[in-house]
C-alpha cells in the first residue's frame, strides 16, 4: 500500500490518539490500517491495547480484513478484531465496568 506524505506522517505518529478527518475516498482507512501495523510491528504494541473506531461498515470491514495487507511479516495471531462503531464501543465500555456503575 502506498501512502502520501501526510498519510505517512499520520501512520508513524505514535504518541497518543489519532483523529483523521478527510473527504470520502481520501485514504483514511488505509492510513489507520498502516498506523496499526506500524504500532504492532515497529513499536511492539500489544494488539489488545489498540481500539479502532469507525463510522461505516465498509471501513470496519476494510480494517478487519486489512491486517495481512500491511506487512508480509505480520503474525497470523494479530488481527483487527478490536474495531467498533461508536455505539458498540460505548456499550463495550459500559459492560466492562457494569459492576462500578450499579
Residue pairs with C-beta under 8 A, 6 or more apart in sequence:
1 30
1 33
1 34
1 69
1 70
3 11
3 27
3 30
3 31
3 34
4 27
7 27
7 30
7 31
7 34
10 18
10 20
10 31
10 35
11 31
11 34
11 35
11 38
12 35
12 38
13 35
14 35
14 38
14 39
14 43
18 32
18 35
20 28
20 31
20 32
22 28
28 59
29 54
29 59
29 62
29 63
29 66
30 62
30 66
32 52
32 54
32 63
33 62
33 63
33 66
33 67
33 69
33 70
33 80
34 70
36 50
36 52
36 63
36 67
36 70
36 80
37 67
37 70
37 71
37 74
39 45
39 50
40 47
40 50
40 74
40 78
41 70
41 71
41 73
41 74
47 78
47 79
47 82
48 82
50 80
50 82
51 82
51 84
51 89
52 63
52 80
52 82
52 83
52 84
53 83
53 84
53 85
53 86
53 89
54 60
54 63
54 83
54 84
54 85
55 85
55 86
60 83
60 84
60 85
63 80
63 83
64 79
64 80
64 81
64 83
66 80
67 74
67 78
67 79
67 80
68 74
84 92
94 101
